[in-house]
């Protein structure tokens, strides 16, 4: 198995299995291969999905999730941000859901918050305040979640079956050297997030906001965001 190469074109993909055969999950070298991904790609359905071929012969710059699987992002899931960093030497932790990942930095670009990676939580640098000024305003963060069996930081924060956040009021969120207590969680349709005025008041002191996508049991593209809100501990 080679570690380099290009993604195959659609005409190079294997034929779809007969309808009566259910897609089978295979694990090779510890990497989950979801055959259903081929069907989604051939159908032209956008999505954060796996492709079997890139798992066997991934390009050197392939995006990967926390378990090493190759990620094919939705069209608007990632924005070009040359300033983005996946790891600034700090950690984001949510002990109640066993989440402990690097803290990165990214920017809001043209009205979009779409971090460039799938293994970190990103502080949004052009919104709100920095961690050293956390007492004076709101710290904004965002992370991806994935469907079709993928695992990004956001997956630890959501319950797909119940369509709720996994963290609850009182749970701790640790961002670098700052500790916050969750005060509320919200499920907001993606088109409406920008119009929820209180979320964007960066002057609210000692507040943390975490955005991620709420995946659904149908494995179709996410239509809702989970918004987790916390208050800085004294």
N, C-alpha and C positions, 0 to 999 in steps of 0.2 A: 504494500500500500504506500503510495507516494504522498509526501506532505506538501507538494506543490501542484499547480495546475490551474486551469480555468474552469469556471462553471460551464457545464454543457448547455447547448441550445436545446430548445424544446424538441427538435427533431431527433436529438440524441437520447432522449429519455426513453425508458422501457415502456412497452404498452401497458395500459391500465389493466389491472386484474379483472376477471369476470365479476359481474355484479354479485353473483351468489357467494363469492369468496370475500370474507371480511379482511380488511387490511391487518396484517400481522406486525407486531412489534418485535424487532430483533435488537439484540445488544451485541455489538462487536467491539472488542477492545474497550469496554466500558462506555461506549457512546450509543445513545439511544437513537435508533433509526425509525422514523415514523413514515410508513409507506403512504399513509393518507396525504402526506405533504405533496406527493407527486400529483395526486388528483387535483389538489387545490391549485397548484402551479399551472397545470395544463388547462384548468378551467378559467385561468386568468383572474382568480380571486385574490385580491391583495391581502397580505397578512404577514404577521410575524410567525413564520413556519419553518419547518425543517425541510431540507431536500436531501434525499438519500445520496445522490452523487457527490455533492460537496463534502459529505462526511468521509467518503472514501478518498477523495482527491481534492481537498480544500485549497483555495488560493492562499498565498502567504498572509494576506491581510483580512482573512475571513473574520467576521464578527462572531463571538461565541458567548454563550450564557455561562452561568456560574458552575455548570456541570460539564463544560467543555463542548457542548453541542453547537454546531454551526447555526447561526441565526440569519434568516433572510427577512429584513425589516419591511414593514408596511411602507408604502410610498412616502408618507409624511411622518414616519416614526422617528426619523433622525434628521437633524438639520446640520448644514455645514457650519461649523464653528471652530476655526483654527485655534482659538484661544482655550478650548476645552481641555481639561485635565481629568483623567480617570482617578487619580490618587494624589492628594496634596499632603499626604503623610498623617492624616487624621482618620478617625473611624466614625461610622454611623452605626449605632446599636439600638436594637429594640429587644431587650432581654426577654420579654414575655412571649415572643415568637421565635426566639433563638436566631435573631438576625444580627450579624456583625460583619460589616463590609466596609471597603474603603469609601472615604468621602472625597468626591471630586468637585470640580467646578465647571460650570457651563453658563452660557448666556441665553436669555430670551432673544430670539432672532425673528424679526418681522411678525411679532405677535404670537410666535410659536415657542412653547417650552418642550423641547424634544431632545434630551441628552444623547450624546453620540455613542454610548456604551451600555452594556447589559449586565455589568457586574458591580456597579457602584451606585451610591446615592449622590446626586449632584446638588451642590448649593448654587442657586441662580445668582450670578454675581452682579447683574445689573438690575436686580430687584431687591428692595429691602436693605437690610444692614448686614455688616460682616459679623462674625462670631464675637469678635472683641468688643463690639458695640451692641451685643444682644439685648442688653437692658434698655436700650433706647429705641428699639423698633422691632420689626418683624424679619425673621430669617426665613427665606423661601428655599425649599428643596424639592427635587423631583427625581423619580426613578421609574424605570420601565417594569412592567410585568409582561409575561409571555403566555401564549396559548399553545395548544397541541403538545402539552407535556414539557414545555420549556420552563426554565427556572431562573428568574431574575430577582433582584431584591424586592420588587413590588409584589411578587407572588407570595412572599412571606407575610405581607401586610393585608392580604385580601382573602376572603372565603368565597370561592366561586359558587359553591352549592347554595349558600344562604344569601349570596349577593350583598355581603356586608364587609366591613373592615374586620380584621382579626384582632386588632388592638382595641382596647376598651378604655373609657375614662379612668384615670388613675395610673395606667401603665406608663412606664418610663421610656423616653426616647433620649438617647445620648448622642449629641452631635459635637465631635471634638471634645473639648473640656466643659461643655455646657450640658446640663441635664434638664429636660422638660418633662412635665406630666401631661398626658393626653387629657384634654378637656371635652372634646367632641369629635365625632367623625361625620362626614356627609357624603352622600351619593348624589352626584350632580351630572345631568346630561352634558356631554362635551360641548355642544353648541352654546350652552348657557353659562359655562364657567366664567367667561370673560365679563359677563354682566352682573355677577354676584359681587356687588360693590364692597361689602365689608372684607372680603378676602384680599382686596388689593389696597387696603389702607395700610401702607408700610409704616405708618407712625404708631401703630399699636405696639406698646412697649412689651418686651419680654415674650413675644409670641413666636411660635414655630409653625410653619405650614409645610405639609408634605403632600405632593401630588403623585398619584399613580393611576394607571388604568384598571378598571374593574373588568376582568375577563368574565366570560359567561359559559354555562355548561354546554352550549351548542358549538363552542369553538369557532364562533363567527367573530368578525372584527368588533372590538370593544366600542360601545357607544356611550359609556359612562365613565366618569372619573371618581375615584375615591379621594377625598380630601381629609387629611388628618390634621387636627389643630391641637397644639400643645402650649402650655404656659411655663415659662422659665421658673425653675425651683429657686427658692430664696437661698 
